[in-house]
C-alpha cells in the first residue's frame, strides 16, 4: 500500500465510522409504544458498536504506520540551488509552520522606516542621513524568496513521494535500520566535494568529521559518547 492510498483509506474509514455513529444515535432507544426498526435491534446496536471500535483500531494502526513511514523515509528537495535532505516528517513540519517562521524572521530586516536625505543637526548645520544596515540586503532578498517558495515546493515534492512510497506497516528491525543508514551515509559522501580516504594508514579524524556533518545534515543528534551497539 502506498502512502497516498493509506491516507485515502483513513478518510473512507472515518466516513464509515461517522455513518455508524449516526445509526447508533438514531436507533439506540425507542419508547415503549414504538416498534423496533430491526428484528434484533439490541444485537444490531452491539454489532455497530463493535464495527465502530474495529474501524478506530484500523485508523490508529494506519496513522502509526504513516508516522513510521514519514520518519524513516528521507526525501531530497532542491531549495535555493541547494539539495536539502530531510525525512517526510521533517518536511511536513517545515510545510506546516517552520518555513513560514523563517520567512517572518528574514522579513524583519527592513530599512526600519529610515529615509535617506539631508537634515539639520541641533546647531542648524546640514547633515547627510544614510541607512546603516547590519545585514546583507542581497542575501535577505534571496532568503525571503527561498522561504516564500518553500511550502509550494514541498507540496509538489511530497505529492509525488506519497504516490510512490510504500507504507511501512511494521517497524523495521535493527539490521534494516543500520543497513539503510549505512547506504544513506555512503550516498551522502558521494555528494560532497571533499574526497574521503579510508584505510589502515589513513587518519580517522576526517571520517569522524564526515559522520558529524552527515548527522547534522540529517538532523541526527551527534554524541561521541553514545553506545555504538546499534543492535540493542
C-alpha angles and dihedrals in degrees: 000000000000123000093250090051091052091051091050092046090054090054091050092048092050089051089053090049090053091050091052091049089053092050094049091048091052101042107028095099141011136178121265092253094055128088119237115248094219128046093234100023095164090056090046092054090049089049092052092046091053092046090051091050091050091051092051090051091051092049090051092051091049093048092050090048090051091050090049091049092047092052095046100041116085119207128190119213128183110236124170093346089306130108110233121188123200137147117269086251090055092051091048090057090047089051094045098057117314097085089049090050090053091048089052091053093052090048089062087073103091138131086271090234091293115149121207117225141085129312137165124252125221089278092055095250119137115255126191113230120209131171114252107206121196092198140054109263092200092054090045091055092047093050093046091053092048096049093043091056096040098088094054091044090051091048092053094046096045092048088063094040093052090053096053105030118099117229112248098223093174129046107257114243123245093261092056092046093050093047091049091050092050092051090046092051093048090049089050090053090057090059094056124095091216118087112228115208118202129188146100092284096045127094111256094211096085090052090051090049090051091052090051092049090048091052091050091049092050096041093246117150108247115214121165090199094056120127103254094203094117091178093069 
